[in-house]
Amino acid sequence: MVDSSRIDNLIAVVPTALALRAGLDLGIFTRLGDSAATADSLGAKLNIEPDRLARLLYALASIGLLDVKDGQFRNGAEASAFLDASKPAYRGGDHKLLRELWSADLLTAETLRQNRPAALHDFSEAGPEEAAAFSRMLAPGGVIFGRHLAEVMDLSAIGSVIDIGGGAGTILVGLRERWPHLAATLMELQTVAAAAPAILSEYGAGDVVVEVGDITVAPSTGRHDLAILKAVVQVLPPDQARGSILNAARCLAPGGEIAIAGWGVVDDDRLGPPEGVFLNLTFLNLYRHGESYTEGQYRAWMTEAGFRDISRSRLKDGCTLFRARLAG
C-alpha cells in the first residue's frame, strides 16, 4: 500500500533548514562559542526579545544543533565544529548566499510560466556595488573549497595557479594555506575584478595578481601550471561553456592541469547526483542559459581541448571535481 511518508519527509526538511539559516543569519552559534547562555542573556547581546528568541533556540535544540539544560543553551558538537565562525572548519559563511538561492528556488513555477528567469542574475551586467556584494557572499565558501581542493591535490611541484571566474579569488586563499609557495592569479570580469583586491587583502592575500578578462572570449595573458574553474561552466550556455574550457587549456603550460568543479553536474541519465539535479532548477530561476551539464558533455569538451586522463570525483562537501592534464 502506498503511503505519504516520502512526501511528509520532504516537507518536514524545509522548516529545519530554515531554522538553521536563521541561526546563522543571527550569528547565534558564533555568539555562543564554547560557552552557554540563556535566552535572556543571548537576547540582550543580539538585541532580540528573549521570549521570541527562545522559540528559535528550542527549535535548534530539537534538531541537535544546540544542547539545552536548565534553560542554558550551548552549541552541539556539529554546531561547535562547523557553525561557529571563529573555528577553522566553519561551514556557515554561505548563509547569505543560501538566502539568495532559496529565494530563487521558490520562484520555479513562476519562471516556467513566464518562460524566463524570475530572479535573473547576470554577471556581465552587474554594477560595481552589486558585484562587490555578491563577491563577498561567495568569499567564505571559496576559502572552504580551496581547503578541500588542497587536500586532494598534490601541488608540491606546481608553481603557478590561475583561478578563472573565481569571484573575489578566495579559493586561492584556502589553497595556499596548505601550499603557500603557489604564485596565484585571479582572472575575472571587470566589475568583479575591481572588487577583488580589497576582499583579498582582508584575507591576507594582497599579493594575488588580479587580471581582467572573459574566459569565454580569450585566455589569460600568462601561462600557468594549474587552472581552476569553480562554478563557472555551469552558468554559461553550451557554446560558451565549451569555449571556456578550450580557452582554459590555452592558459596552461604544456603538461598543465585543470580542475573544474561545481555542484552543477549531473550523470548522463540526469537522475543524479541530487545536488546537481536540483541546482539545475535553481539555475532556471537565475540564468538565461546556465544548467547542470552532464558528465559526458564535460568529458567531450575537455577531450576536444586536449586534456587527457580525465577523472571525476566528489569532494567531501559533495562538490563534483573533474581533473585532467594537458598533453605535453
C-alpha positions in Angstrom: 0.0 0.0 0.0 1.3 3.4 -0.9 1.6 5.9 1.9 2.6 9.6 2.1 5.8 9.2 4.2 8.1 10.3 1.3 6.1 13.5 0.8 5.8 14.1 4.5 9.6 13.7 4.9 10.3 16.1 2.1 8.0 18.8 3.6 9.5 18.3 7.1 13.0 19.1 5.9 12.1 22.7 4.9 11.4 24.2 8.4 14.6 22.6 9.9 16.7 24.1 7.1 15.2 27.5 7.5 15.7 27.4 11.3 19.4 26.6 10.6 19.6 29.5 8.2 18.0 31.9 10.8 20.5 30.8 13.4 23.4 31.5 11.0 21.9 34.8 10.0 21.7 36.0 13.6 25.1 34.6 14.5 23.8 32.5 17.3 26.4 29.8 17.1 29.3 32.2 17.0 27.9 34.2 19.9 27.6 31.1 22.0 31.1 29.9 21.1 32.3 27.5 23.7 30.1 28.9 26.5 26.4 28.6 27.5 23.8 31.3 27.6 20.1 31.8 28.5 17.6 33.2 26.1 17.7 36.4 28.2 21.4 36.9 28.1 21.7 35.9 24.4 18.8 38.1 23.5 20.4 41.1 25.2 23.6 40.5 23.1 21.6 40.2 19.9 19.0 42.9 20.8 16.2 40.4 20.4 13.2 39.9 22.7 14.1 36.8 24.8 10.8 35.0 24.6 10.7 35.2 20.8 14.4 34.2 20.6 13.7 31.2 22.8 11.4 29.7 20.1 14.3 29.5 17.7 16.7 28.3 20.3 14.5 25.4 21.3 13.9 24.6 17.6 17.6 24.4 17.0 18.0 22.2 20.2 15.2 19.9 18.9 17.3 19.1 15.8 20.6 18.6 17.8 22.4 21.8 16.8 22.1 23.2 20.3 22.1 21.5 23.7 19.9 22.8 26.5 19.9 22.2 30.2 18.2 24.2 32.9 17.5 27.0 30.4 21.1 27.2 29.3 21.9 26.8 25.6 25.2 25.8 24.2 26.4 24.6 20.8 26.1 20.9 20.0 29.1 19.0 18.6 28.4 19.8 14.9 27.5 23.4 15.6 30.6 23.9 17.6 32.8 22.5 14.9 31.2 23.9 11.7 28.8 26.8 12.6 31.0 28.9 14.9 32.7 31.5 12.7 35.8 31.5 15.0 36.5 27.9 14.2 38.8 26.9 11.2 36.2 24.4 9.8 33.4 26.9 9.7 30.8 26.0 7.2 28.2 28.8 7.8 29.7 31.6 5.7 27.4 30.9 2.8 24.2 31.7 4.7 23.7 35.0 2.8 24.2 33.1 -0.5 21.7 30.5 0.7 19.1 33.2 1.2 19.6 34.2 -2.5 19.4 30.6 -3.8 16.5 29.5 -1.7 14.5 32.6 -2.5 15.1 31.8 -6.2 14.0 28.2 -5.7 10.6 29.5 -4.5 10.1 31.0 -8.0 10.5 27.9 -10.1 6.8 27.6 -11.1 6.8 31.3 -11.9 9.9 31.0 -14.0 8.3 28.2 -16.0 5.1 30.1 -16.5 6.9 33.2 -17.8 9.5 31.2 -19.8 12.2 33.4 -18.3 14.3 33.6 -15.1 12.2 35.1 -12.3 15.3 36.0 -10.3 17.7 36.8 -13.1 21.3 37.2 -12.2 23.7 38.4 -14.9 27.4 38.7 -14.0 28.1 40.8 -17.1 25.5 43.4 -16.3 26.2 43.7 -12.6 27.2 47.2 -11.3 30.2 47.8 -9.0 28.2 47.6 -5.8 26.2 44.5 -6.8 29.4 42.8 -8.0 31.2 43.6 -4.7 28.3 42.4 -2.6 27.9 39.1 -4.5 31.7 38.5 -4.3 31.6 39.0 -0.5 28.7 36.4 -0.3 30.9 33.9 -2.2 34.1 34.6 -0.4 33.7 32.3 2.7 32.7 29.4 0.6 35.7 30.0 -1.7 38.1 29.6 1.2 36.5 26.3 2.2 36.5 25.0 -1.3 40.2 25.9 -1.6 40.9 23.9 1.5 39.1 20.9 0.2 40.9 21.1 -3.1 44.3 21.4 -1.3 43.6 18.2 0.5 43.0 16.1 -2.7 45.7 17.6 -4.9 49.5 17.3 -4.5 50.6 20.8 -5.6 54.2 20.5 -4.4 55.5 20.6 -8.0 53.1 23.3 -9.1 54.5 26.8 -9.4 51.6 28.9 -10.7 47.8 28.7 -10.4 45.1 30.7 -12.0 41.5 30.9 -10.6 39.3 31.6 -13.6 35.9 33.3 -12.8 36.5 32.8 -9.1 34.7 35.9 -7.8 36.9 37.5 -5.1 39.6 34.8 -5.6 39.3 33.4 -2.0 39.7 29.8 -3.4 43.4 30.8 -3.7 43.4 31.8 0.0 42.2 28.3 1.0 44.5 26.6 -1.4 47.6 28.4 -0.2 47.0 27.7 3.4 48.4 24.2 2.6 50.5 25.2 -0.4 51.9 28.7 0.4 54.5 28.6 -2.4 52.0 29.0 -5.2 52.1 32.1 -7.3 48.4 33.0 -7.7 46.4 34.8 -10.3 42.7 35.6 -10.4 41.0 36.2 -13.8 37.6 37.9 -13.6 35.2 40.3 -15.4 35.9 44.0 -14.9 33.3 44.8 -12.3 34.2 41.7 -10.2 37.9 42.2 -10.6 37.6 45.7 -9.3 36.2 44.5 -6.0 38.6 41.6 -5.6 41.8 43.3 -4.3 40.0 44.8 -1.2 38.4 41.4 -0.3 41.7 39.5 -0.9 43.5 42.0 1.3 41.1 41.3 4.1 42.1 37.6 3.9 45.8 38.5 3.9 46.2 37.7 0.2 47.1 41.1 -1.2 49.8 39.5 -3.4 47.3 37.7 -5.7 47.5 39.1 -9.2 44.1 40.2 -10.5 43.7 40.1 -14.2 40.7 41.4 -16.1 39.4 39.0 -18.7 36.5 37.0 -20.0 37.4 33.3 -20.4 34.5 32.8 -22.9 36.3 35.2 -25.2 40.1 34.7 -24.6 42.6 33.0 -22.4 44.7 34.6 -19.7 47.7 36.7 -20.8 50.0 34.3 -18.9 50.6 30.6 -18.8 50.1 28.6 -15.6 50.6 25.1 -14.2 47.1 24.7 -12.8 43.8 26.3 -13.9 40.7 26.2 -11.6 37.2 26.8 -12.9 34.8 26.6 -9.9 31.1 27.1 -10.6 31.9 28.8 -14.0 30.9 26.3 -16.7 27.5 25.7 -15.2 26.4 29.3 -15.5 27.1 29.5 -19.3 25.2 28.5 -22.4 26.6 25.4 -24.1 28.7 27.2 -26.7 30.3 29.4 -24.1 30.8 26.5 -21.7 32.7 24.7 -24.4 34.6 27.9 -25.2 35.6 28.5 -21.6 37.2 25.0 -21.4 39.0 25.5 -24.7 40.4 28.9 -23.6 41.3 27.5 -20.1 43.5 25.0 -21.9 45.3 27.9 -23.5 46.0 29.3 -20.1 48.2 26.3 -19.3 51.8 25.5 -19.9 52.4 22.1 -21.6 51.5 19.3 -19.2 49.5 21.7 -17.1 46.5 20.5 -15.1 42.9 21.7 -15.0 40.4 21.4 -12.1 36.8 22.0 -13.0 34.4 21.9 -10.0 30.8 22.7 -9.1 27.6 21.2 -7.9 26.1 21.8 -11.3 27.0 18.4 -12.8 24.6 15.5 -13.5 25.1 11.9 -14.5 24.4 11.1 -18.1 20.9 9.8 -17.2 20.2 13.2 -15.5 18.8 11.5 -12.4 21.7 12.2 -10.0 23.5 13.3 -8.0 20.7 15.1 -6.2 22.7 18.4 -5.7 23.2 18.6 -9.5 19.6 17.7 -10.4 18.1 20.3 -8.0 20.6 23.0 -8.7 19.5 22.7 -12.3 16.1 24.0 -11.1 17.8 26.9 -9.3 19.7 27.8 -12.5 16.3 28.1 -14.3 15.4 31.0 -12.0 18.8 32.7 -12.0 20.3 32.4 -15.5 19.1 32.6 -19.1 21.2 29.7 -20.2 23.2 28.1 -17.4 22.5 24.5 -16.5 23.9 21.3 -14.9 25.7 19.7 -17.8 26.2 16.0 -18.0 29.5 14.1 -17.3 29.5 13.2 -21.0 29.4 16.8 -22.1 32.3 17.8 -19.7 34.4 14.9 -21.0 33.7 15.8 -24.6 34.7 19.4 -24.1 37.8 18.6 -22.1 38.9 16.0 -24.7 38.4 18.5 -27.5 40.6 21.0 -25.6 43.4 18.5 -25.5 43.1 17.2 -22.0 43.9 13.6 -21.1 43.4 11.3 -18.1 40.1 12.9 -17.3 38.8 11.8 -13.9 35.6 12.7 -11.9 35.4 12.6 -8.2 33.5 14.2 -5.3 35.0 16.4 -2.6 33.9 15.7 0.9 31.3 18.5 0.7 29.6 16.8 -2.3 31.1 19.1 -4.9 31.9 17.4 -8.2 35.5 17.7 -9.4 36.9 17.0 -12.9 40.7 16.8 -13.2 42.8 16.3 -16.3 46.2 17.1 -17.7 47.0 18.9 -20.9 49.0 16.9 -23.4 52.7 17.9 -23.1 
